[in-house]
Amino acid sequence: MKSRREMIALSRKSSPLLKRERQRMLFRITGMAAFALLVGGLAIWGLHQDSVRVHVVTVQGNVAIASTTLTAMMTESIAGTYAFLVPKDTVLFYPREAMVASILSAYPRIKTADIKTQNFDTIVLSLTERKPEYVWCNHPTVAKEIAETPTCYFADDSGYIFDRAPSFSNPVFFEVESPLVNEFGSPRAGNPVGNFILPEEALKKIVVFKDRLSVAGIETIALRVLPGDDYELRIKNGGKIIFNGKQNFDTVLENLSAALRVSDLSKALDGAFLQYIDLRFGNKVFYKLVK
């Protein structure tokens, strides 16, 4: 066993070694920090160079929305810097996802949007706009909350309401009068834009029914939602068809076809003498002619 004197002597000999080791460690840490600062500084300097920054913003695929409006919004999104260091308009780090999200939020008319880089100095917004398929007008309960007179909006083929519609002197689009619903079919109130004219499955069934009526020679121009899952289709030549959304539409069409063959209903349809056809009562078809 070493004596206390020997241990003190050994400690004195090792102290210079420990000191030199600490100095080497400090030198390494200092060198690594300096290297990191140098690389970081060069990277930030490089990102400020014109060769990797966006100078041109273009839009393609837009029809109703002005290109100048969209390019101004994109240019504003890439102005400034991240943490006062990295410019937002560098082609490597521009806020692509945030820009797409803000554009879709600001313009419900836009159905899809994507931004890509070209030639390291250009970003291109490619989009598709929703096409009007229906015109939705305020249901009476909604009209009280929004306006005294009905206001109409465009809806696409999914029933999504995306923009105000102008007034038409004659029917141009198929018109729907219904309560608002959200994407899950739950009732909504307030601003129609961003909501739906009908639950998805209900709309699909009614569109098929409407199209099959058209094949049978009965053109319809408008739909009105009634209480209790009842619907009313307005016929182009006059009159209306009343039905229930829970019915089997194949059976309903068979019943209607049979009635058209054996009654004066067909002539009434052609001559605009029809007041209504009611298909809600099983295999029976009730109708009333204009006197």
C-alpha positions as CSV (number, residue, x, y, z in Angstrom):
1,M,0.0,0.0,0.0
2,K,1.3,3.4,-1.1
3,S,2.1,5.9,1.6
4,R,0.4,9.3,1.8
5,R,3.7,11.0,0.7
6,E,3.9,8.8,-2.4
7,M,0.3,9.5,-3.4
8,I,0.9,13.3,-3.1
9,A,4.0,13.0,-5.3
10,L,2.1,11.0,-7.9
11,S,-0.7,13.6,-7.9
12,R,1.8,16.4,-8.5
13,K,3.3,14.5,-11.5
14,S,-0.2,13.9,-13.0
15,S,-1.4,17.5,-12.6
16,P,0.5,18.8,-15.7
17,L,-0.9,15.9,-17.7
18,L,-4.5,16.7,-16.6
19,K,-4.0,20.4,-17.3
20,R,-2.6,19.7,-20.8
21,E,-5.6,17.3,-21.5
22,R,-8.1,20.0,-20.4
23,Q,-6.4,22.5,-22.7
24,R,-6.6,20.0,-25.6
25,M,-10.3,19.5,-24.9
26,L,-11.0,23.2,-24.7
27,F,-9.1,23.7,-27.9
28,R,-11.2,21.0,-29.6
29,I,-14.5,22.5,-28.4
30,T,-13.4,26.0,-29.4
31,G,-12.3,24.7,-32.8
32,M,-15.6,22.9,-33.4
33,A,-17.6,25.9,-32.3
34,A,-15.6,28.2,-34.6
35,F,-16.0,25.7,-37.5
36,A,-19.8,25.5,-36.9
37,L,-20.1,29.3,-36.9
38,L,-18.0,29.5,-40.1
39,V,-20.2,26.9,-41.8
40,G,-23.4,28.5,-40.6
41,G,-22.3,31.9,-41.6
42,L,-21.3,30.7,-45.1
43,A,-24.6,28.9,-45.4
44,I,-26.6,32.0,-44.4
45,W,-24.4,34.1,-46.7
46,G,-25.1,31.6,-49.5
47,L,-28.9,31.7,-48.9
48,H,-28.8,35.5,-49.4
49,Q,-27.3,35.2,-52.9
50,D,-29.6,36.1,-55.8
51,S,-28.9,32.8,-57.5
52,V,-31.0,30.9,-54.9
53,R,-33.7,33.4,-54.3
54,V,-37.1,33.7,-55.9
55,H,-37.4,36.5,-58.4
56,V,-40.5,35.3,-60.4
57,V,-43.9,34.2,-59.2
58,T,-46.3,32.8,-61.7
59,V,-49.8,31.2,-61.7
60,Q,-51.4,28.7,-64.0
61,G,-54.8,27.0,-64.2
62,N,-56.8,30.0,-62.9
63,V,-59.9,31.2,-64.7
64,A,-62.1,33.3,-62.5
65,I,-59.4,34.5,-60.0
66,A,-57.0,37.1,-61.3
67,S,-53.3,36.1,-61.5
68,T,-52.2,39.5,-60.1
69,T,-54.2,38.8,-56.9
70,L,-52.6,35.4,-56.4
71,T,-49.1,36.5,-57.2
72,A,-49.4,39.4,-54.8
73,M,-50.5,37.0,-52.0
74,M,-47.6,34.7,-52.7
75,T,-45.0,37.5,-52.9
76,E,-46.2,38.8,-49.5
77,S,-45.9,35.3,-48.1
78,I,-42.2,35.1,-49.0
79,A,-41.2,38.5,-47.8
80,G,-39.0,38.9,-44.7
81,T,-36.7,36.4,-43.0
82,Y,-36.7,33.5,-40.5
83,A,-35.4,34.6,-37.2
84,F,-33.8,37.7,-38.9
85,L,-31.3,35.4,-40.6
86,V,-32.6,33.2,-43.4
87,P,-34.6,34.9,-46.2
88,K,-38.1,33.4,-46.8
89,D,-37.7,33.8,-50.5
90,T,-34.9,31.3,-50.9
91,V,-35.9,28.5,-53.2
92,L,-34.7,26.0,-50.6
93,F,-36.7,27.1,-47.6
94,Y,-39.7,29.2,-48.9
95,P,-42.9,28.4,-46.9
96,R,-44.5,26.2,-49.5
97,E,-47.1,24.3,-47.4
98,A,-48.2,27.4,-45.5
99,M,-48.6,29.3,-48.8
100,V,-50.8,26.5,-50.3
101,A,-52.9,26.3,-47.1
102,S,-53.5,30.1,-47.0
103,I,-54.4,30.2,-50.7
104,L,-57.0,27.4,-50.3
105,S,-58.4,29.1,-47.2
106,A,-58.6,32.5,-48.8
107,Y,-60.2,31.3,-52.0
108,P,-62.8,28.5,-51.6
109,R,-63.2,28.5,-55.4
110,I,-59.8,26.8,-55.7
111,K,-60.2,23.1,-55.5
112,T,-56.5,22.0,-55.6
113,A,-53.3,23.9,-55.4
114,D,-49.6,23.1,-55.6
115,I,-46.4,25.2,-55.7
116,K,-43.2,24.0,-57.5
117,T,-39.8,25.5,-58.2
118,Q,-38.4,26.2,-61.6
119,N,-34.9,27.2,-62.5
120,F,-33.9,28.1,-58.9
121,D,-35.5,31.6,-59.3
122,T,-39.2,30.9,-60.1
123,I,-42.1,29.4,-58.1
124,V,-45.2,28.3,-60.0
125,L,-48.6,28.0,-58.4
126,S,-50.7,25.4,-60.3
127,L,-54.3,25.2,-59.4
128,T,-57.7,24.0,-60.5
129,E,-60.9,26.0,-59.9
130,R,-64.2,24.5,-58.9
131,K,-66.8,24.5,-61.7
132,P,-70.3,25.6,-61.0
133,E,-72.7,22.7,-61.2
134,Y,-75.6,24.0,-59.0
135,V,-76.9,27.3,-57.8
136,W,-77.9,27.2,-54.1
137,C,-80.4,29.7,-52.8
138,N,-81.2,30.6,-49.2
139,H,-83.7,28.2,-47.6
140,P,-86.4,30.2,-45.7
141,T,-84.9,29.4,-42.3
142,V,-81.4,30.5,-43.6
143,A,-82.8,33.6,-45.4
144,K,-84.0,35.0,-42.1
145,E,-80.5,34.9,-40.7
146,I,-78.7,36.2,-43.8
147,A,-81.0,38.5,-45.8
148,E,-84.6,39.2,-46.4
149,T,-84.4,38.4,-50.0
150,P,-82.9,35.1,-51.3
151,T,-79.2,35.2,-52.2
152,C,-77.7,32.5,-54.5
153,Y,-74.3,30.9,-54.5
154,F,-72.4,28.5,-56.8
155,A,-71.8,24.9,-55.7
156,D,-69.6,22.3,-57.5
157,D,-70.5,18.7,-58.3
158,S,-69.9,17.6,-54.8
159,G,-72.4,20.2,-53.5
160,Y,-69.6,22.4,-52.0
161,I,-70.6,26.1,-52.0
162,F,-67.7,28.2,-53.1
163,D,-68.8,31.7,-54.3
164,R,-71.7,34.1,-54.8
165,A,-73.7,33.7,-57.9
166,P,-75.0,36.5,-60.0
167,S,-78.7,36.9,-60.7
168,F,-79.9,35.0,-63.8
169,S,-83.0,36.0,-65.8
170,N,-83.5,32.4,-66.9
171,P,-82.3,29.1,-65.4
172,V,-78.7,28.4,-66.3
173,F,-77.7,26.0,-63.6
174,F,-79.7,23.5,-61.6
175,E,-81.1,25.3,-58.6
176,V,-81.2,23.9,-55.1
177,E,-83.1,25.3,-52.1
178,S,-82.0,23.6,-49.0
179,P,-80.7,24.0,-45.4
180,L,-76.9,24.2,-45.1
181,V,-74.9,21.2,-44.0
182,N,-71.3,20.6,-43.3
183,E,-69.1,17.9,-44.8
184,F,-70.5,15.3,-42.4
185,G,-74.1,16.2,-43.1
186,S,-74.8,18.1,-39.9
187,P,-76.9,21.3,-40.1
188,R,-75.0,24.6,-40.4
189,A,-76.0,28.2,-40.3
190,G,-74.3,31.5,-41.2
191,N,-72.2,32.1,-44.3
192,P,-73.0,29.5,-47.0
193,V,-69.5,29.5,-48.5
194,G,-67.5,26.5,-47.3
195,N,-70.7,24.4,-46.5
196,F,-72.7,21.9,-48.6
197,I,-76.1,22.0,-50.2
198,L,-76.9,18.4,-49.2
199,P,-75.3,15.5,-47.4
200,E,-73.1,13.6,-49.9
201,E,-75.1,10.4,-50.2
202,A,-78.4,12.2,-50.5
203,L,-77.0,14.4,-53.3
204,K,-75.7,11.3,-55.2
205,K,-79.0,9.6,-55.0
206,I,-81.0,12.6,-56.1
207,V,-78.6,13.3,-59.0
208,V,-79.1,9.8,-60.3
209,F,-82.8,10.1,-59.9
210,K,-82.8,13.5,-61.7
211,D,-80.7,12.0,-64.6
212,R,-82.9,9.0,-65.0
213,L,-86.0,11.3,-65.2
214,S,-84.2,13.2,-67.9
215,V,-83.6,10.0,-69.8
216,A,-87.3,9.3,-69.5
217,G,-88.0,12.7,-71.1
218,I,-88.8,14.7,-67.9
219,E,-86.4,17.6,-67.5
220,T,-86.1,19.1,-64.1
221,I,-84.5,22.5,-63.3
222,A,-84.7,22.9,-59.5
223,L,-84.8,20.9,-56.2
224,R,-86.4,22.0,-53.0
225,V,-85.9,20.2,-49.7
226,L,-89.0,19.7,-47.6
227,P,-89.5,18.6,-44.0
228,G,-89.3,14.9,-43.2
229,D,-86.8,13.8,-45.9
230,D,-89.2,14.9,-48.6
231,Y,-88.0,16.6,-51.8
232,E,-89.6,18.5,-54.6
233,L,-88.2,18.6,-58.2
234,R,-89.5,21.4,-60.4
235,I,-90.2,20.3,-63.9
236,K,-89.0,22.5,-66.8
237,N,-92.4,22.5,-68.6
238,G,-94.2,23.3,-65.4
239,G,-95.4,21.3,-62.3
240,K,-93.3,19.4,-59.8
241,I,-92.5,15.9,-58.6
242,I,-92.7,15.1,-54.9
243,F,-90.8,12.2,-53.4
244,N,-89.1,10.9,-50.3
245,G,-85.3,10.5,-50.0
246,K,-85.7,7.1,-48.2
247,Q,-87.6,5.5,-51.1
248,N,-86.2,3.0,-53.5
249,F,-85.8,5.1,-56.6
250,D,-85.8,2.1,-58.9
251,T,-89.3,1.2,-57.7
252,V,-90.4,4.9,-57.8
253,L,-89.3,5.2,-61.4
254,E,-91.1,2.0,-62.4
255,N,-94.3,3.2,-60.8
256,L,-94.0,6.6,-62.6
257,S,-93.3,4.9,-66.0
258,A,-96.4,2.7,-65.5
259,A,-98.5,5.8,-64.7
260,L,-97.2,7.6,-67.8
261,R,-98.3,4.7,-70.0
262,V,-101.8,4.2,-68.8
263,S,-103.0,7.8,-67.9
264,D,-103.2,11.3,-69.3
265,L,-100.2,12.2,-67.3
266,S,-97.8,12.1,-70.3
267,K,-99.9,14.6,-72.2
268,A,-100.1,16.8,-69.2
269,L,-96.3,16.8,-68.9
270,D,-95.9,17.7,-72.6
271,G,-98.5,20.4,-72.5
272,A,-97.5,22.0,-69.3
273,F,-100.9,21.1,-67.7
274,L,-99.4,19.4,-64.7
275,Q,-99.6,20.8,-61.2
276,Y,-97.8,18.1,-59.3
277,I,-96.9,14.3,-59.2
278,D,-96.7,12.8,-55.8
279,L,-94.6,9.5,-55.6
280,R,-94.4,9.2,-51.8
281,F,-97.2,6.6,-51.3
282,G,-96.0,3.1,-52.1
283,N,-96.9,1.9,-55.6
284,K,-99.5,4.6,-56.0
285,V,-98.8,7.7,-58.2
286,F,-100.9,10.7,-57.3
287,Y,-101.0,13.7,-59.6
288,K,-103.0,16.8,-60.2
289,L,-103.6,18.7,-63.4
290,V,-103.9,22.4,-63.9
291,K,-107.5,23.3,-64.3
